[in-house]
């Protein structure tokens, strides 16, 4: 099962990199009345890395909470 998960991660990462490599035009995004104009490839990479970091952190937090709950340590 570990190889399946690794394959899925590699496929998603490859698809993201292919998408980014084919989309270098500048796009503008707005966030709290601030405008950012960056290449779509860079924006895609930033969002992917932020998602990986927050998803990994959330998974680690949930795993640690579950382990502590099973041991009865509050």
C-alpha positions as CSV (number, residue, x, y, z in Angstrom):
1,X,0.0,0.0,0.0
2,X,3.0,2.3,0.7
3,X,4.0,2.0,-3.0
4,X,0.5,3.0,-4.1
5,X,0.6,6.1,-2.0
6,X,4.0,7.0,-3.3
7,X,2.9,6.5,-6.9
8,X,-0.1,8.8,-6.3
9,X,2.1,11.5,-4.8
10,X,4.6,11.2,-7.7
11,X,1.7,11.4,-10.3
12,X,0.2,14.5,-8.7
13,X,3.6,16.2,-8.4
14,X,4.4,15.4,-12.0
15,X,1.0,16.6,-13.2
16,X,1.6,19.9,-11.3
17,X,5.1,20.3,-12.7
18,X,3.9,19.7,-16.3
19,X,1.0,22.2,-15.8
20,X,3.4,24.7,-14.4
21,X,5.9,24.2,-17.3
22,X,3.3,24.9,-19.9
23,X,1.8,28.0,-18.3
24,X,4.3,30.9,-18.0
25,X,2.0,33.8,-18.8
26,X,1.5,36.4,-16.1
27,X,-1.8,36.3,-14.2
28,X,-3.0,38.7,-11.5
29,X,-4.5,37.5,-8.2
30,X,-6.2,39.6,-5.6
31,X,-5.9,39.0,-1.9
32,X,-7.2,41.4,0.7
33,X,-7.1,44.3,-1.7
34,X,-3.6,43.5,-2.7
35,X,-2.8,42.5,-6.3
36,X,0.0,40.1,-7.3
37,X,1.0,39.6,-10.9
38,X,3.2,36.5,-11.2
39,X,3.6,33.8,-13.8
40,X,1.0,31.1,-13.4
41,X,3.7,28.5,-13.1
42,X,5.2,30.2,-10.0
43,X,1.7,30.7,-8.4
44,X,1.0,27.0,-9.0
45,X,4.2,26.0,-7.4
46,X,3.6,28.2,-4.4
47,X,0.1,26.9,-3.8
48,X,1.3,23.3,-4.2
49,X,4.1,23.8,-1.7
50,X,1.8,25.6,0.8
51,X,-0.8,22.8,0.4
52,X,1.9,20.1,1.0
53,X,3.2,21.9,4.1
54,X,-0.2,22.5,5.7
55,X,-1.5,19.1,4.8
56,X,1.6,17.4,6.2
57,X,1.3,19.5,9.4
58,X,-2.3,18.7,9.8
59,X,-1.7,15.0,9.3
60,X,1.2,15.1,11.9
61,X,-1.1,16.9,14.4
62,X,-3.9,14.4,13.9
63,X,-1.6,11.4,14.2
64,X,0.0,12.8,17.4
65,X,-3.4,13.6,18.9
66,X,-4.7,10.1,18.0
67,X,-1.6,8.4,19.5
68,X,-1.9,10.4,22.8
69,X,-5.7,9.7,23.0
70,X,-5.0,6.0,22.7
71,X,-2.4,6.1,25.5
72,X,-4.7,8.2,27.7
73,X,-2.2,11.1,27.9
74,X,-4.1,14.4,27.9
